[in-house]
Amino acid sequence: MYKIKNSKELASLINCINLNNMISEEEMEEYLDKVGELNFNSITISPTYVSLAKEKLADSTTKISTVVGFPLGFETTEGKVAQAAKALEDGADEIEAVINLNHLKDHKYNLIHEELSQLRELLGDKTLKVIVEMQAIEDSEKASIAKVLEENKVDFIKTSAGFIAPDNIYSKVN
């Protein structure tokens, strides 16, 4: 059990996220200053601000994470790999990739496997987090995708990008 003594110690255990698509550079700079003061474990931000975060957090142990295929995941594998390569070039330490739900719902696990394999190869020992919209899939699909994620040595599984409301997943025809 953790015996947390202060807010800095607590922050070192937290992965914070700011994927506000309306945030200005000035607002992001202020946010990054606060993140740097507390030394969060990691921060997930849009690819737009990775190089700024690398600069602002240079004296911090905070890892910089960004997203690829966000928020819906239906980009091509080539697009996601290119996004990840650019993010690494800009200074990202971690990548969060959104699974292609079209492939998952069609049970094209081989395509998901290939995409994750390419991302894992690109990242090497850097952290790969994968976002799967769990509320949109059946239990059998959860079991199948879990096997694919394990085969590809995914470091973390996130259960939602936060952009799909559970009752709006599929159109209902009466």
C-alpha positions in Angstrom: 0.0 0.0 0.0 1.2 3.5 -0.8 2.1 5.8 2.0 1.9 9.1 0.0 3.5 12.0 1.9 2.7 15.0 -0.3 1.2 16.1 -3.6 4.5 15.7 -5.5 4.7 12.1 -4.5 1.1 11.6 -5.5 1.7 13.3 -8.9 4.6 10.9 -9.6 2.0 8.1 -9.8 -0.5 9.9 -12.1 -0.8 9.8 -15.8 -2.6 13.0 -16.6 -4.3 13.8 -19.9 -5.1 17.0 -21.8 -6.5 16.3 -25.2 -8.5 19.5 -25.4 -8.7 20.2 -29.2 -9.4 23.9 -28.5 -6.4 24.7 -26.3 -4.2 27.5 -27.4 -0.4 27.3 -27.3 -0.3 29.8 -24.4 -2.8 27.8 -22.4 -0.8 24.6 -23.1 2.4 26.3 -21.9 0.7 27.2 -18.7 -0.6 23.7 -18.3 2.8 22.2 -19.0 4.4 24.5 -16.4 2.0 23.1 -13.8 2.7 19.5 -14.9 6.5 20.2 -14.6 6.2 21.7 -11.2 4.5 18.6 -9.8 6.5 16.1 -11.9 3.6 13.9 -13.0 4.5 10.3 -14.1 3.3 11.1 -17.7 1.2 13.5 -19.6 -0.9 12.6 -22.7 -1.3 15.5 -25.1 -2.2 16.0 -28.8 0.6 15.5 -31.3 0.4 19.2 -32.0 2.1 20.0 -28.7 4.7 17.2 -28.3 7.7 19.2 -29.3 6.5 22.1 -27.0 6.1 19.6 -24.1 9.6 18.2 -24.8 11.0 21.7 -24.4 8.9 22.8 -21.4 9.5 19.5 -19.5 13.2 19.1 -20.3 14.1 19.3 -16.6 11.3 17.0 -15.5 11.0 13.3 -15.2 7.5 13.5 -16.7 7.1 11.2 -19.7 5.4 12.7 -22.8 2.7 10.6 -24.3 0.6 11.3 -27.4 -2.2 9.6 -29.5 -2.3 8.1 -32.9 -5.5 7.3 -34.7 -7.4 9.4 -32.2 -10.2 9.4 -31.4 -11.9 6.8 -33.7 -9.0 4.6 -34.8 -10.1 4.1 -38.4 -7.0 5.6 -40.0 -4.8 3.2 -42.0 -1.9 1.3 -40.5 0.5 3.4 -42.6 -1.1 6.6 -41.3 -0.8 5.5 -37.6 2.8 4.4 -38.0 3.7 7.7 -39.7 1.9 9.6 -36.9 3.8 7.6 -34.3 7.2 8.1 -36.1 6.6 11.9 -36.2 5.6 11.9 -32.5 8.8 10.0 -31.6 10.8 12.5 -33.7 9.2 15.4 -31.8 10.1 13.8 -28.4 7.2 11.5 -27.4 8.2 8.8 -24.9 4.9 6.9 -25.1 2.3 6.3 -27.8 -1.4 5.6 -27.3 -3.0 4.0 -30.4 -6.7 3.6 -30.9 -7.8 0.2 -32.3 -9.6 0.1 -35.6 -13.2 -0.9 -34.5 -14.1 -1.7 -38.1 -11.4 -4.4 -38.1 -12.4 -5.6 -34.6 -16.1 -5.8 -35.4 -15.3 -7.7 -38.6 -13.0 -10.0 -36.6 -10.0 -9.1 -38.8 -7.6 -9.6 -35.9 -4.8 -10.3 -38.4 -5.0 -6.6 -39.5 -5.0 -5.4 -35.9 -2.1 -7.7 -35.2 -0.1 -6.4 -38.1 -0.8 -2.8 -37.1 0.3 -3.3 -33.5 3.4 -5.3 -34.7 4.5 -2.4 -36.8 3.9 0.1 -34.0 5.7 -2.2 -31.5 8.7 -2.5 -33.9 8.8 1.3 -34.3 8.6 2.0 -30.6 11.2 -0.5 -29.5 11.3 -0.3 -25.7 9.1 2.8 -25.5 5.7 2.4 -24.0 2.8 1.4 -26.2 -0.7 1.9 -24.8 -3.7 0.7 -26.8 -7.2 2.2 -26.6 -10.1 -0.2 -27.2 -13.7 1.0 -27.0 -14.7 -1.7 -24.6 -18.4 -0.6 -24.4 -18.7 -1.1 -28.2 -17.6 -4.8 -28.3 -18.9 -8.1 -27.1 -17.3 -10.3 -24.4 -16.0 -12.7 -27.0 -14.4 -9.8 -28.9 -12.8 -8.6 -25.7 -11.2 -12.0 -25.2 -10.0 -12.1 -28.8 -8.5 -8.6 -28.8 -6.8 -9.3 -25.4 -4.9 -12.2 -27.1 -3.8 -9.9 -29.9 -2.7 -7.2 -27.5 -0.7 -9.7 -25.4 1.0 -11.2 -28.5 2.1 -7.7 -29.5 3.6 -6.9 -26.0 1.3 -4.0 -25.4 2.3 -2.2 -22.2 -1.2 -0.9 -21.2 -4.8 -1.2 -22.3 -7.1 1.8 -22.0 -10.8 1.1 -22.2 -12.1 4.1 -24.0 -11.0 7.2 -25.9 -13.9 9.0 -24.2 -15.6 10.1 -27.4 -18.2 7.4 -27.9 -21.3 7.6 -25.7 -22.5 4.1 -24.8 -26.1 4.7 -26.0 -24.9 6.3 -29.3 -22.6 3.4 -30.4 -24.9 2.0 -33.0 -27.8 3.6 -34.7 -31.0 1.9 -33.7 -33.6 1.2 -36.3 -37.2 0.7 -35.1 
